[in-house]
């Protein structure tokens, strides 16, 4: 496991072929955008490149993923994008977790698992890393590449609202917009358009909102029963983690999703000075300073209790309680 710089990444991409690019499980805009932008760029470089298809890429990204079919090449070079550790691979990809040649990531906290690992945590989104790599390879940023990159950057910055947004983020997206992408339609698809099932699930989640600790912690949850009643799928959960953090005065938002009986996936969202990764790490999770995740076992009340206690301790450490 070797950490490498941008030059070494370019050497690997120039010298090897038959690339298979992997996204993380429950793929979001940044991992899908990273994978397809890199695939398009490598193909423009004359390489054989494809994205590993686990069958779970949401249809809402079809404006740059449509007409895509996957076929495993001979003697493949496996590349991971936006994947902090091997346990973030999809179940279908787990069999290859020991075979990765290159990983390109922006998570500050993770467990490198590829032979070569490029990690630039200063990037607001991993698509910023892919943009820099494509430029370093002197590959033209075409409209499909720009659409994929813009999607990843916009979604990982909350349409440029989150504190991870930097001046460089805006400079990069300005160039991408200049590549004739329909950025207004991308933003509509990513941030405004919701299915009826998603709206039903969101409505149910709002009903569970609890605010505690002098208004500093807000919690919502979604059970399997709520999914069924809303007629929702896993993709309809996306965006619900922002519910508790939008309450004025809240420093930590907790969103619990029942994965299976006795197991809850938790999304943590925070505002300064709270570091979400510090809380998530106590449960074996990780992520970003303002957005992290973990898994907690037990009943709903037990999971809520453990998380709220951990949040309470962090608030006290920061002198907020």
Buried (B, 14 or more C-beta within 10 A) or exposed (E): EEEBEBEBBBEBBEEBBBBBBBBBBBBBBBBBBBBBBBBBBBBBBEBBBBBBBBEBBBEBBEBBBEEEEEEEEEEBBBBBBBBBBBBBBBEBBEEBBEEBBBBBBBBBBBEBBBBBBBBBBEBBBBBBBBBBBBBEBEBEBBBBBBBBBBBBBBBBBBBBEBEBBBEBBBEBBEBBBEBEBBBEEBBEBBBEEBBEBBEBBBEBBEEBBEBEBEEBBBBBBBBEEBBEEBEBEEBBBBBBBBBBBEBEEBBBBBBBBBEEEEEBBBBBBBBEEBBBBBBBBBBEBBBBBBBBBBBBEEEBEEBBEBBBEBBBBBBEEBEBB
